[in-house]
């Protein structure tokens, strides 16, 4: 596997890439259904891609906002990852037919496709490795995480461009 360039400050990396027009922001929304279950506090979850690459490791914790444990979410491609309870409730709804299956609310988010292999500290404090072609999701300067190219293609769709997408992304990245 190729080497991963260590990025110390991921928000600065993205901000610099956007201002130098090396990276380009776009809007996207998750469209795939997922299976999910409440995790056990203290349990570790390894996020492994279809190709066998380990992306990150995360530990189930108690959400400070809700007091409930994090969720273990599995995408259709088999990728398992941890989502904070408050975030899960904001992004997903039960599908109403199958227990443990949830539909994405499809909320638009800003994304940036990267052109090199990078590693950085994810919002949950663990190292995250994203290969070239993957997408960084920008929820704020302190809330940037990545999705590998294959998993992004099978779970998200790119939305039509909007004229203020770049300005909104730049503003998000400059917040502390």
N, C-alpha and C positions, 0 to 999 in steps of 0.2 A: 504494500500500500504506500502511496505517496506520503511525503512529509506534510505536516500541518504547521502553518505559520502561526505562532503564538501572538494573539492580539491582547494587549493589556487593557485597553479601554475601547470596548466594542462600539460605543456610541460615537466616539471620536473617529474611529475607523470608517464608520458609515458616513458620518458628516463630511469628512474629508473626501471620501469617494464620490459623494453627491456633488459637492462644490467643485471638484475637479472634473466632473462629468465622466468619471470612470465607472460609476455605479448609477443606476436609474431606478427610481421608485415607481411603484404601480400599486393599484388597489386590487385586493383579492378577497375571496371569501371561502371558507371551508364548506364543502357541499356534501361530503360523505357522512353516512351514519356510522356510529361507533358502538362497540360494546363497552360497558363500564361497570365497575363495582367499587364500593367503598373499601379503601385499604385499611390495613392495620398499622397503627402508629408504631414507628420504629422499623417497619419493613422496608427493605431496599428493593428498588426496581431498576433493572438494567434495561436501557433502551437500545435494542439491537435491530438494525435494518435488515431488509430482505436479503441483501448481499453479504450479511454477516458482520458488517462494520458496527462496532459499538459506538454509539453517539454520546451517551452520558449515563450517569447513575444518579438516582434520586431517592431520598428517604421520605416515607410517608410521615407527615406531621399533622398537627391540629391547626386548622385554619383560625387565625386570630379573629377574623371578622365573624365567623359563624359558630366557632367552637366544635366543628365537626371535622373528622379526618379527611385527608385528601382522597381523591379518586384515582383508581388505576384504569386508564383508558386504553383500548386496543382499536387501532385503525383496521380497515379491511385488509391491508397488506400484512398484518400481524405485528406491526410496531406497537409496543406497549410503552406508556409513559405516564407520569404523574401529573395531575391537575389539581390545584387548590380547590377546595369545596366551593368557595364563593365564585371563583372563575368558572368552574364547571356549571354551576347553576345559572350563570349569566350567558354561557355559550351553548348549552344543550337543553333539550326537552325530551321526555320519554316518548318513544314512537307510538305508544298506545296499543301496540299489538304484541310485541315480544318483550318479556321481562329482561332487563339488562341491556336493551338496545335503545340508543338515543339518537336523535336527529340534531344536527347542527342548526343553530338559529341563523347561520349564514351572515353574521355581522361583518361588514367590510373592515379590513385592516390594511395597513401599508406594508408592502414587501419590497425587498431589494434582492435581486439575484446576484450572487457573488461569483467572481471569476478566478478564484484561487482557493486552495484548501486552507481553512483557518480553524483555530481553536481559541476559545475564549471562556470566561467565566459566565455561566448562565445565571439568570435571576435567582435560581435556587442555590447558588453557591458552588456548584460543581462544574468541572470542565466540560465543554460541549465541543465536539468536532463536527464541522460541516464541510463536505467536499465541494470543490468547484462545481458550479451549476445549481447548488442548493440555494435556498431562499432564507433570508433573515426576515422575521416578522418584527415590525417596529410598533411597540405599544407605549413607548416612552424611553427616555435615556437610560433608565434603570430596569427596563423590561423588554429586552431584545433576546429572542431565541431563534434557533434555526430549524429548518426542515430540509431533509435531503431531497435532491431533485426528483427521484422516482416517487417518493412518498408524497411530495407536493403535487406532482402531476396527477396522482390517483385520488387525492383528497380535497384539492382546492380548484377553484377556477379563477382566472384573471378577469377582473371587471373592466368595463369601458373606462377609458381615461377621463379624468376630470382636470380642469385647468388649475385648481389650487392644491393638487396632491403633493407636489414638491414643497410648496410653502408650508403646508401642514406638517409634513415629515420633518422638515428642518426645524420647525418650532418644537416638535416633540423631542427631537434629539438635543436641543439646547436647554431643555428643562433639567433642573437638578433635583 
